Amino acid sequence: MTHTIYDQHAEFYISFIQNVSTNRAFLLTIQTILAELGDLDGLEICDLACGEGVLSRILAAQGAQMSGFDLSSRLIDHARKNSDPTIAFAVNDAQTLVGVPNSTFDVVVCHMAIMDIPNIDALFATTKRILKPNGRFVLTVLHPCFETPFKAPKGIVETDENGAFVACRVMNYKEEGLWNSGGVGVRGHMGAYHRKLSTYMNALVSSGFTLYKLAEPMLTNDNYESMHDQWEMKIPRRLTIFCTA
Ligand SMILES: C[S@@+](CC[C@H](N)C(=O)[O-])C[C@H]1O[C@@H](n2cnc3c(N)ncnc32)[C@H](O)[C@@H]1O
């Protein structure tokens, strides 16, 4: 069995998700997705590149019939052990999903994972294939305009002498491809594929999707807990794209 980079860093990623899943910005993104999708009761939903299953569990709790696919066998093992047994988790490559029949799902979600996947044309063609006609595709990515390739320790954030957020540097927007921050976070462990906004949009349109909404969730009050919250009150760090097949 091939060991992916997420297999190599599975403990790190599981502990990262345990911390992040109570984070205000994470919850805001999930609420944005749930609000737009509406009633999920009985819908067949695919969580593409589901990791350890955090979003599958949230959507299952809303009544969806969940299937989660991921390339990392360690994360899939963890997902199975820590989720309701009605959720069907399997190791599979999101770029092909061999064995998954055409027109299976009402909704496909792909949350914060496309930056880990090299071939987005293959991913979108596969997504289109497994969706029912007019099925919905919800894609959340690191915001391609504001989370561009950077290097630790300097990072992309400027703070003042009190550690308060001042600005976010946008660097190397034009340079598409795999980068690694060299830091201690997810993108220091796994790297990420950076793509321009136009690359994402044009690839979706070329794959036959119709975009119907973009969301850039941002925290709205000053009841912040960290510098990251101040950052997320001013600049979106995630972009959610809603399309139909
Ligand atoms: C940043 S994690 C996001 C996981 C999950 N969606 C979440 O929100 O926690 C990226 C995931 O993409 C998975 N991945 C990377 N390449 C993949 C591929 N070709 N097919 C399926 N999953 C893949 C990794 O194993 C990892 O679980």
The ligand as an SDF file (V2000), in Angstrom:
LIG
                    3D

 27 29  0  0  0  0  0  0  0  0999 V2000
   -6.1690   19.3160    4.2570 C   0  0  0  0  0  0  0  0  0  0  0  0
   -6.8180   17.6970    4.2110 S   0  0  0  0  0  0  0  0  0  0  0  0
   -8.5700   18.0270    4.2520 C   0  0  0  0  0  0  0  0  0  0  0  0
   -9.3310   16.8460    4.7650 C   0  0  0  0  0  0  0  0  0  0  0  0
  -10.8100   17.1020    5.0620 C   0  0  0  0  0  0  0  0  0  0  0  0
  -11.5590   17.4210    3.8660 N   0  0  0  0  0  0  0  0  0  0  0  0
  -10.9710   18.1570    6.1340 C   0  0  0  0  0  0  0  0  0  0  0  0
  -11.6750   19.1560    5.8960 O   0  0  0  0  0  0  0  0  0  0  0  0
  -10.3810   17.9690    7.2140 O   0  0  0  0  0  0  0  0  0  0  0  0
   -6.5480   17.1520    2.5650 C   0  0  0  0  0  0  0  0  0  0  0  0
   -6.9360   15.7180    2.3330 C   0  0  0  0  0  0  0  0  0  0  0  0
   -6.8070   15.4000    0.9450 O   0  0  0  0  0  0  0  0  0  0  0  0
   -6.4470   14.0380    0.8630 C   0  0  0  0  0  0  0  0  0  0  0  0
   -5.9720   13.7610   -0.4900 N   0  0  0  0  0  0  0  0  0  0  0  0
   -4.8690   14.2240   -1.0960 C   0  0  0  0  0  0  0  0  0  0  0  0
   -4.8040   13.7710   -2.3560 N   0  0  0  0  0  0  0  0  0  0  0  0
   -5.9080   13.0090   -2.5570 C   0  0  0  0  0  0  0  0  0  0  0  0
   -6.4230   12.2820   -3.6570 C   0  0  0  0  0  0  0  0  0  0  0  0
   -5.7820   12.2530   -4.8270 N   0  0  0  0  0  0  0  0  0  0  0  0
   -7.5770   11.6140   -3.4960 N   0  0  0  0  0  0  0  0  0  0  0  0
   -8.2360   11.6170   -2.3050 C   0  0  0  0  0  0  0  0  0  0  0  0
   -7.7930   12.3070   -1.2320 N   0  0  0  0  0  0  0  0  0  0  0  0
   -6.6500   12.9880   -1.3650 C   0  0  0  0  0  0  0  0  0  0  0  0
   -5.4220   13.8800    1.9530 C   0  0  0  0  0  0  0  0  0  0  0  0
   -5.1780   12.5400    2.2900 O   0  0  0  0  0  0  0  0  0  0  0  0
   -6.0790   14.7050    3.0680 C   0  0  0  0  0  0  0  0  0  0  0  0
   -6.9040   13.9040    3.8670 O   0  0  0  0  0  0  0  0  0  0  0  0
  1  2  1  0
  2  3  1  0
  2 10  1  0
  3  4  1  0
  4  5  1  0
  5  6  1  0
  5  7  1  0
  7  8  2  0
  7  9  1  0
 10 11  1  0
 11 12  1  0
 11 26  1  0
 12 13  1  0
 13 14  1  0
 13 24  1  0
 14 15  1  0
 14 23  1  0
 15 16  2  0
 16 17  1  0
 17 18  1  0
 17 23  2  0
 18 19  1  0
 18 20  2  0
 20 21  1  0
 21 22  2  0
 22 23  1  0
 24 25  1  0
 24 26  1  0
 26 27  1  0
M  CHG  2   2   1   9  -1
M  END
$$$$
